[in-house]
Amino acid sequence: MIFYFSGTGNTRWVAEQIAQAIGEELLYIPDLIREGRYEFTLKEGERIGFCFPTHGWQPPRIVREFVRRTRIESNNAFCWALTTCGDSMGETMKILNKELSTIGIQAETLFSVIMPESYVCLPFMYTDTEEREKEKIENAQRQLRHIISIVKDRKRGVEELEQGATPRLYSYVIGGYFNKQMISDRKFTVDEDVCILCGKCAKVCPVDNIKGTPPVWLHNGKCTCCLACYHYCPVHAINYGSITKKRDQYYFGRQETGVRRQETGVRRQESVDRSQ
């Protein structure tokens, strides 16, 4: 079985590719939490996998909290983990394994996969260009063929990680502050003159933290700052403070829809025109 979490679709795509190739069940962590499902028994020969994005050089809070509550009858089953990241993942996997140790499991084979950037809420963070998006996804496709062969063969002790130059600094100092102080829905806003009341933001929110049209964030502590609501908005009506007003949007598969970032301003103006 493969447990996964995804906001803007990068990790979902990766997890789906692996699950299809090795023929194992794919389980979406937010759905399991909604169902209150935390106990699992493996079938004979089944592997355990965890797939998730890196948030601030750490595993997302929702993943860490899920792991702490989970009980898996593993019988020394092969356990692997994969994280997607825009550039580097620091010591994300050490932090994951510390959480897994509390339930008697260790991920022995570890991977990181570089995917298009989606976090845009800091001054130095932007989405990739379309050319860079394409390059990252093509590289990930090639890497996944290699990863799938390792997971299929249950090769233990493999570590293929893009940790960056100073992983401890990023994960425990910068990432520690980021995940403690900056994971919040308090700065999300909606431009009601631009919003087309489609409700997509509420549909894509993995933690059910948005209600109504125009959207209202519930401030209930569940927000993961995955930015799905921001990136999937078809008219760029949602922002995180003022910094994202001049940022672009990204979600996996965006290019296949025919929507291009240079059209965003046109869509925004058309929405304003319709509202007047």
N, C-alpha and C positions, 0 to 999 in steps of 0.2 A: 504494500500500500504506500501511496505517496501523499503526504500532507503538504498543502501549499497555501500560500497567501499571495495575492497580487492586487495592485491598485490600478495601474495604467496598462496592464496587460503583458508586460515583458515576461514576468515570471510565469504567468498562466501559459503563454505560448511555449516556453521552455519545458514546463512540467507536462504539458499535453504531448509534446514530442516524445519525451522519455516514456511516459505511461503507455502510449500507443506502441512504442517499439518493444517494450519489455512485457507488455500484456498485464499490467497491474492496475489496481483500482486507484483512482485519483480522488482525493478528498479535500474539499475547500474548507479551510479552517473557519472562516466566518459562519458557514453553514453548520458546521459541527457545534460551534458555540451557541448558535440559535437553538439547535436541537438539544443542547445539554448533553452531547455525546462525547464522552471522554475515555471510555473503556473499549479496548480493541484486542482481538485475538487473531493472530496471524494464521493464515492457511499454511499447510506444509510447503516449505520451499519459498515462501513469500519473503520479500525484502522490506525494509523500512526506509523510506526516503523523506527528506524535508527539503522543500523548495520555497524560497522567499527572497524578497529584495532586501538589500542593505539600506537601512535608514540611519543616517548620521553615523556610519561606520559601526553600527551594531545591528543585531536582529531586531525587527520591529517589535514593539511592546506587545502587540496582540499575539505574536508567535511565542514570545517568552512566557506570557501568562498562560497560553494554551498548553505549552509543554509542561509547566509545573502542575497542571491539573490532570494530565493525561496518565493513563495506566495502560501499558501494552504488555501482553504476554508474549515475550520475544524469543525465549529459548535460544539466546545467542545468535539471533538472526543477523544477517548482513545488514548494516545500517550505513547509509550514505546521506550527504547533504550538499545542497547547491544554493549559492546566493547569486543574484544578479546585481550588478552595480554599474554606475555610469563611468567610473574610472578605477577606483580602488575600494577595497572592503576592510582594510585594517585588520583587526583581530576579531572580526565578527564570528568566525567559526570557533574560536576559543571560548567566546561568550556563550555561543549556542551549546557547546559541549559541557560547559559548567552547568547550564540549565538542565541538560539531558541527564547529567550525573545524578540529579536529585530523584530521577525516576528509574535509575539503574540501567541507563542506555548510553552508549557513546557512538557518535558518527565516526567511523574509521576511515572512510574515503570521502574527500572533500573537494569541491570545485567552486570556482567563481566564473561567471560568464559576463563579459562586458556587453552592455546593451545601451540603447539610446538614453540620454539623460532626461529625467523628468522633474527633478527638484529644481525649482526656479525662485525660491523665496529668500535667497541671500544675494548680496550685491555681485558676487563673483560667479554665480551659477546661472547658466543659460541652457536652453535646449540645444541640441546639436543641429548643424545644418542638415538639409535633406541628404546631401552627399555623404556626410558622416553617418547619419542614421543608416543609410543603405549599406555602407561599409561595415558598420558594427553588426548588423543583422546577418550579412553574408558571412562574416567571420564566425559569428555564433553558430550558424548552421553547420559550418565545417567542424567547429569544436564539438557540437552536440553528437555528431557521428562517433567521434572518439570517446566522449563521455558515455554514450549508450553502450558501447562495446565493453567498457570497464565495468559498468553497473551490471550488465547482463552476466558477465563472467565472475561477478562478486569478488573483484580484486580488492583486497584489504590493504590499508596503509597508503593509498594514493592521495597525494595532496597537490592540487594544481590551483594555486590561489594568487590573485593579484592583490597583495597586501599593501603596496605602496611603500614609500621610503621610510616613514616613521609611523608604523601601524599602532604602537601603543599610545603615542601622542594623540592620534586621531580618534581611536576608539574610546580611550579612557578619559582623556582631558576634553578635547573638543567635542567628541561624540557624547561623552557623559553629560556635559552642559547642554548640548543640543537636545538630547532625548529627555532630559529632565525639565528644561525650561521652555523649549520651543515647539513641543508637540501639543498643539492646542487648536481649537476651532474658533478662538476668539477674534482672530483677525480676518476671517472670511467675510466678504460683503458681496452683495449682488446689485448691479445697476438695473433698477427696475424699469428704466426707460428702454433698456436694451433687451432684457429678458423676454423670451417668447413663450414662457409658461409651459415648456414642453415636459418638465418634470424629470429630465434625464439625469440631472445631478443626484436626485434622491434615489433613482433606480441603480446608479452605478456605485453609490456609497457602500462600501463593504461592511460597515458597522451600523447601518441604519441610523445615521446621525443627522439626517436632513428630512424635513417634512414640509409639505405644501409647495405652492407655486404663487408668487416667487418663493424661493427656498428660505427656510429658517433653520439655522444650525441649533442643535439642542443643548449644547454646552454640558453634556452629561459625562465627560471624561473618556468617551470611547474613541474619539477622533484619533486617527493614526497619522494625519497629515500626509496621506498618500497622494493627495491632490487630484484624485479621480474626478471630483466635482468640477474643479478648475479646468482640467485638460479636456474632458468630454463635452463641456458646454459648447454647443454648436455656434454660438454668437459671441463668445468671450465676454459674457456678462458677469462672470464670477471672478473675483480677485482675492488675493491674500495680502491685505494692506494695500499700499500704493505701488509696491515694487513690481508686482506682476502685470500692472497695466501696460507696461512696455515689453513684456515678455511674450514669447510664443507658446504654443500648445503642442503637446505630443501625447499620443497613446498608440499602442501597438496596433498596426493595421490601418493607421490613419492615411498613409499614402494610397492604400488600396481603395479607399472610399472616394478618391478624387479630390479630397479637400486639401488645399495647400495653404501654408501659413500666410502667404502673401495675400490671400483672399480674406483673411480675418478682418481687416479694416473695412473692406467692402461690405461684409456681412453685418458688421456692427452698424455701419451707416444706414444700410437698408432696414435694419431692425428699428433704428431710431426714427426713420422716415415713416415706417408703418405705425409707430406708436403715436405719431403726431396727428 
